[in-house]
């Protein structure tokens, strides 16, 4: 009981959440665009002339902005998409020449540390929705795997193409991809490096929905808004359960985690508000 009370006090000790409709310029960023709409923060990868090819600088800018929104109670979900006709067509090839010339052991070790932390960072973030508006190749594919929801344009093309460059899949993708599509499909994609269209990605579970290109942002935004407007504390605890429980073979431990968080949720204001709204036949007002 004391453990529950401590967690309840900690969960309630957050600032009130205030919806905002303002647009926020990406101050200091040159490879991403950002804005907010209501309780949703939006990041657009912004190198359209290079199909949003990934750079270390772009990665740091994404990480920095997500960190800011994770600390902002007015934001409940984050949408990530790309400018132009690609989500992200892989790493910028200009960096490969430098890596080939450098000591292979040193750079590989550095990249591994950064990749793992970036994946962990997204998994621990507020809910993320990836709106895949075109090519998602190599690191462009691996960066969407930790996202909570993946919605693709019908014109999207996806590939975990590392083998074609003589490289290894990164960012935890050999596990995350297999969790989403099954070991057989993940093996096929990793060993061939082939391109997968949106319909096949949907069939294998790589994406959750496929929509026409002109509807992608609207549909993804609606999904992000629905998540963002749910009780933030409950959403956070559900994400914790989904991160731990599917990999735990101990069903008793799984249920213990669920029970603990359910007891916490029952003591939070959002549950009382949900019950009151139901009895009063009105929409609930969460996150106050």
C-alpha positions, 0 to 999 in steps of 0.5 A, a space after each residue: 500500500 505504501 508503494 502505491 501511495 508513493 507512486 500516486 503522489 509522484 504521479 500527481 506531482 506534475 504540472 497541469 496540462 493546458 492545450 495549445 494550438 500555437 505553432 512553435 518555430 524550430 529555433 536552432 534546428 536546420 534539419 527538422 521542422 516542429 509545431 504543436 497542434 492542441 496536445 500533439 507535437 509534430 516533427 517533420 524531417 526536413 531534408 526533402 532534396 535528399 529524401 530526408 537522408 539521416 544525419 547525426 545532426 538530424 538525430 540530435 535535433 529529433 532527440 532534443 525536441 522529443 526531450 523538450 516535449 516529454 517535459 511539457 505537460 501540455 503535450 500528450 503525443 508526438 507525430 513524426 513524418 517527413 517533408 516531401 516524398 520520403 519519410 527517410 530514405 536512409 543515412 546520408 551517404 556522405 558519412 559512409 566515405 568517412 566511416 570507411 576511411 576511419 578505424 572500423 572498430 572505433 566508429 562501430 562502438 560509438 554508433 552502437 552506443 548511440 543507436 541503443 540509447 536513441 531506441 530506448 529514448 523513443 520507447 520511453 517517450 510519450 506516445 509516438 505516431 509515425 506517418 510514413 509518407 514515402 520511402 522508409 529505408 535503412 535507418 529510416 525503417 529502424 527509426 519507426 520501429 520503436 514508435 507506438 503507432 505506424 501509419 503508412 501512405 499507400 505509396 510508401 516503400 519500406 526496406 531494412 536495407 543494411 545488407 546491401 551496404 555490407 552493414 548490420 541492422 541497427 537500433 535494436 531492429 533485429 528484435 523490434 522488427 521480429 516482434 512486429 512481423 514475426 521471425 520469418 518475415 524479419 529474416 526475409 527482409 534482413 537477409 534480402 534487403 528487399 523493398 516492401 510496399 505498403 500493402 505487404 507491410 500492413 499484411 505482415 504487421 509492420 504498419 497498423 494502417 494504410 491510407 491514401 497519400 492525401 489522407 495520411 497526415 489527417 489520419 495520423 493526426 487524428 490518431 495522435 490527438 485521440 491518444 494525447 487527449 486520454 489520461 496522460 498518467 494512464 497512457 504512461 503506465 500502459 506504455 510501461 506495461 507494453 514495454 515489459 510484459 510481452 517479453 516476460 514469460 512469468 504470467 504472475 509477474 505480468 499480472 502483478 505489474 498490471 494490478 499495481 498500476 491499476 490500483 494506482 490509476 483508481 486513485 488518480 483524478 482522471 478515473 474519478 473524472 471518467 466516472 463522473 462524466 459517464 454518470 453526468 452523460 458528458 465528455 470527460 475533461 482529463 489532464 487537469 
